[in-house]
């Protein structure tokens, strides 16, 4: 049984997508062991509570140094014996000490088709603002493994979403979530939980 730790900063809609997929059987051989937020007021913690999942806040504001915060987060993940870390709208950079401790065991959902509109500065609505400013016709979402870079890890799954002429950043964000993010993230977890993924030469191969 794969033990999942979900890291989240806000409302937790992607967390909810995973919870729903586990409860309806679309994700097998996995359970959410812990939900951790850097934001004590994140609604994601309430979502966890409603489903009987352990939730906690580990905030950098509560530690004298960033290193102490990183060690506290790492310690919690190890204490919970987490097998897979899922970043579901987590707005804190994952430090090398955690990346090194969980090689190819951290995944992230990014609201664009990487390598477009990704990297430093591209998060949340800023991604969709960039898409609309550039005038591209297709955007989407990407699930990828996390490495030492920003949005540079091996790509697991991608799904395209049409950009409409009347879109605002907010409407586009919602459609990307509904049509791509909430589908891809549970699918990626299911593949990993059932040993369907191999990483070779920084590329993901889906087996079976």
Secondary structure, DSSP 8 states (H G I E B T S, - for coil): -EEEEEEESS--HHHHHHHHHHHTTSS-SEEEEEEEES-TT-HHHHHHHHTT--EEE--GGGSSSHHHHHHHHHHHHHHTT-SEEEESS--S---HHHHHHTTT-EEEEESS-TTTT-STT--THHHHHHHHHHT-SEEEEEEEE--SSSS-S-EEEEEEEE--TT--HHHHHHHHIIIIIHHHHHHHHHHHHTT-EEEETTEEEE--
